[in-house]
Amino acid sequence: MINEKKKITFFDYPFPYIKIDNFLEKNFFSSLENNFPKIADFKKNTRTVNRMDFDTTFGDNLYIKLISEIDEYQKFHNYVYSKEFINYFLNLFKDSINKEFLNKNIIDNILNYQIRTEPFEVGKIIGKKDLKRNDGKFLYPRLDIGAGIEGYGKKNGGGGIHIDNPQRLISMLFYVGGYKKIIGGEHRVWKKVKNKDVLEIHDSIKPEKNILIISLQNDRAFHDVNPINSIDGSRNAFYMAISSNVKIWKKVKRNKFNIKFNRNRVDLNFFEKLKNLLKNLRF
């Protein structure tokens, strides 16, 4: 399944992230691409994640149908929900994770957490308000299958520049084609301008087939989706993650910059929450 000739490129700035070209073996990838759900299939699905314009995850009828009928989808599902998957990507970021722990950005040593491979975060996305104190700390994987159409990235896909929830350790985006032409739709990496509360684009990765983007979600992992201005087809992708059942990243300083760009890691008051809600509801 995994392409032995894949090309891995490591980046340490502005935060640790990795780009892997030709991640999957050619024939295996072709089956995923050719059997990717159509927009009409997504519309018939009874549940949705609301990460992309259309998506499905474990427990949905569409997802179960995919992994039941298509061998490659079954195999990829089994791969994501395995210790092999979690350990591989933990190992890629091991040095960076240790550095974050030494710098006291991580609450405790998550490399000592247990690993839970069966689906844990099913259906809706677990937010910081859903987390509870728990002595049984563990890491777990997630796989969402989704598509974006024209306008994607304006009010979904994270709702603009952001850093993921405080229990998210590693986020991954895998492009599965789906379009003939596209303007926009890139995964953008942002960096903070030195001594200024301003962000600028550091990297922009086009949604080209069989590319996997993996990022450590530390307190500098600012990213977003460049909104799709026009598209012939759909921007098909897998979203994967390695998370914890408890918060792993410490809260960031409460200021205007973090309230705007790092809202998942800072405490918001009622009016700030309402403002963000209204912003995400805009068309």
Disulfide bonds with the S-S distance in Angstrom:
none
